[in-house]
């Protein structure tokens, strides 16, 4: 069962059909993690896509654009968690109760400014990319 780690304050924006970024956590058989991102999703679509992952989170564009979410990192990778983690690009791996982000993926993101939640800045929108952006 996928863990919906979308903050309640983000879900408040969801019924209005607004778009955002989906953040998804896949856990491999050996325990390795893969964090992937998909732009331009409604919350409802993110939930539908999220069922095939260990965890997911939806971040509305009103909070952060796609590039800012991709760049967002955990304050401390491996920090203990039980249900969620602070940064928009950070998810709780409930199997080991530790926060993970895309820094564990072997490919680096298109923007690697290392933003954390709340640091949105003037980052250009990358949402025009076709499909989703996935890094291993």
C-alpha positions in Angstrom: 0.0 0.0 0.0 1.4 3.4 -1.1 2.0 6.0 1.6 0.5 9.4 0.7 2.9 11.9 2.3 1.2 15.0 0.8 0.9 17.6 3.6 -2.6 18.5 4.5 -2.0 22.2 3.7 -1.2 21.1 0.1 -4.3 18.9 -0.1 -6.4 21.9 0.6 -5.5 23.2 -2.9 -6.3 19.9 -4.6 -10.1 20.0 -5.0 -9.7 23.0 -7.3 -8.0 20.9 -10.0 -4.7 22.7 -9.7 -1.6 21.2 -11.2 1.5 20.3 -9.3 4.5 17.9 -9.2 4.3 14.3 -8.1 7.2 12.9 -6.1 7.4 9.1 -6.1 9.5 6.6 -4.1 10.2 3.1 -5.4 12.1 0.6 -3.2 13.9 -2.2 -5.0 14.2 -5.8 -3.8 17.6 -5.1 -2.3 16.3 -2.1 -0.5 17.8 0.5 -2.9 15.6 3.5 -3.5 14.6 5.6 -6.5 12.9 8.9 -6.2 11.3 10.1 -9.4 9.3 13.2 -10.4 6.4 13.9 -12.7 5.2 17.4 -13.6 1.8 18.8 -14.4 -0.4 16.4 -12.3 -3.5 17.1 -10.4 -3.6 15.7 -6.9 -6.1 13.0 -8.1 -3.8 11.9 -10.9 -0.9 11.8 -8.5 -2.8 9.5 -6.2 -3.7 7.2 -9.1 0.0 7.0 -10.2 1.2 6.7 -6.6 -0.5 3.4 -5.9 2.3 1.5 -7.7 5.0 3.1 -5.5 6.0 2.7 -1.9 5.3 6.4 -1.2 4.3 9.6 -3.0 3.8 13.3 -2.4 2.0 16.0 -4.4 3.4 19.6 -4.4 1.1 22.2 -5.9 2.6 24.8 -8.3 1.4 27.5 -5.9 4.0 26.2 -3.5 6.9 25.3 -5.8 7.4 24.8 -9.5 8.7 21.5 -10.9 12.4 22.6 -10.9 12.2 23.7 -7.2 10.7 20.3 -6.2 13.3 18.4 -8.2 16.1 20.4 -6.5 14.5 20.1 -3.0 16.5 17.9 -0.6 16.0 16.4 2.8 17.5 18.5 5.6 19.4 15.3 6.6 19.2 12.3 4.3 18.7 9.2 6.5 17.0 11.3 9.2 14.5 9.1 11.2 10.9 9.4 10.2 7.6 7.6 10.7 5.2 9.0 8.2 6.7 11.9 6.3 9.7 14.2 5.8 10.0 18.0 5.7 11.4 18.9 2.2 9.2 18.7 -0.9 11.5 16.4 -2.7 12.0 14.2 0.4 10.0 11.1 1.2 9.9 8.7 4.2 10.9 5.2 3.5 8.7 3.6 6.1 10.4 0.2 5.6 13.5 1.5 7.3 12.0 4.7 8.8 14.5 7.0 7.1 14.1 10.1 4.9 15.3 9.7 1.3 15.6 12.1 -1.7 17.0 11.9 -5.2 20.6 12.4 -4.0 20.7 8.6 -3.6 20.0 8.2 -7.3 23.1 7.6 -9.4 22.2 10.2 -12.0 22.2 13.8 -11.0 19.1 16.1 -11.4 19.0 18.7 -14.2 19.3 21.4 -11.5 21.4 20.6 -8.5 21.1 23.7 -6.4 20.1 21.6 -3.3 17.0 23.7 -2.3 15.2 22.6 0.7 11.5 23.0 1.5 10.6 26.7 1.6 13.5 27.8 -0.6 11.7 28.4 -3.9 13.7 31.3 -5.4 13.5 32.2 -9.1 14.0 28.8 -10.6 12.8 28.4 -14.3 9.9 26.0 -14.8 11.1 22.7 -16.3 7.5 21.3 -16.5 7.5 21.5 -20.3 9.5 18.3 -20.4 7.7 15.4 -22.0 6.5 12.8 -19.5 8.2 12.3 -16.2 11.8 12.8 -15.2 13.2 9.8 -13.4 16.7 9.4 -12.0 18.5 6.2 -10.9 
